[in-house]
Amino acid sequence: MSEASETLNPYEGFKLLRDHAPVTQLEADGGWQVARHADVHAVMRDHETFSSDVSLQPPEERGAPSMLFSDPPEHHRLRKLVSAAFKPSQIQKQEAQIRTRCGDMLDELATDTEVDLVQALAAPLPVMVIAEMLGVEDGDMATFKAWSDEIFSNIGEILFGTASPESERAAAEMNAYFLARINDIRRHPKNHLLGQLVAMETEDGMLDDEELLSFCRLLLIAGNETTTGLITASARIFHEQPETLIQLKQQPQLSGSFVEEALRYYSPFSATVRRTTREVELAGQTIAEGELVVPLIASANRDERVFDAPDTYNIHRSPNPHLALGFGIHVCLGAHLARLEGRIVAEQLAERYSQVALVHPDTTSVGDLGGPKELAVIVR
Ligand code: HEM
């Protein structure tokens, strides 16, 4: 990265890319960044040319495949196994519980003094929601969160290089924990998501331990940091545009469009990755077969070719064709859940407080994958 670009906020950098280098290779043998909405959309739509099977590790070293990093027909098979549990009607059943969890966490939040919103709410809430789906007991929650953080913060190395000893240890401990739970569930069936997966009969028989573990890991990796990112993005928007909090207080029914615009404006899953299966032309650039492609979701969502005044947060924006939850066959499986959590948090913050202020607005990061590790706020 040049000195000049280091000083840019990521959204200014994205704009330069969109205007001057919409499809560009990072280094001579690096991945191709894709910055415009139309091109990111085209990549996500065409899963035959842009494969999600990106890992270079030999298949025997990868363990059971995960849907996020597989192509059809394997992707279809894996997604079908869990998709019923993520339908709106199923997710709706969790609403009351999520509201209670969120309310309990906010009851503990001190007002008029500096508190870390990540530790108090934005990290534990999504973990609890997924943990409940997987039948993790309350007492194991903190350990569970530590494992998922360790694994997530090393996702790049896990995929493309050598995982750190810490992340390998976290993965091994989490596997051992879930294996014990799975064996327990086999003796005493349970009705949560993991219980349903353990009991599931597929055309190829029951799922084996490694397939079950792979699901647990995927849900953690895909659903935790991203939702933390949405919650912290919401706080940042309340800081930057205090009138939005007041608007939501008066009209809680705007919480759905508040969340959509938050997803667009500060996209928590800021980029994803694909590998080309053939030579392809994108925005006039020829990309060879086997190259990595990095669709910059956060850039696509600020593309002035699609969104009017893209750098303005507009709670009433409609339509809002953002790509924050992906598009095509890999579109976020947890989208309804993420939206529900986002709405509940926004509604409860607006109901309880008249101000949510960041303590260090200039030093907290935006545009990273997932959410920040801490976010000092003062609520009043
Ligand atoms: C605000 C929160 C979230 C955001 C921004 C987000 C974003 C995304 C995006 C962009 C993708 C597509 C990635 C790609 O095409 O390469 C995706 C896929 C996925 N997400 Fe989410 N996600 C969120 C929350 C969740 C939650 C809560 C869960 C589950 C508990 C979840 C589970 C998944 C899964 C399993 C996939 C893979 C789907 C597939 O490959 O077919 N996500 N997510």
Boltz pocket constraint, residues with backbone or C-beta under 6 A from the ligand:
constraints:
  - pocket:
      binder: B
      contacts: [[A, 44], [A, 67], [A, 68], [A, 69], [A, 79], [A, 130], [A, 218], [A, 219], [A, 222], [A, 223], [A, 224], [A, 226], [A, 227], [A, 230], [A, 267], [A, 268], [A, 269], [A, 272], [A, 273], [A, 297], [A, 323], [A, 324], [A, 325], [A, 326], [A, 327], [A, 329], [A, 330], [A, 331], [A, 332], [A, 333], [A, 334], [A, 335], [A, 337], [A, 338]]
      max_distance: 6.0
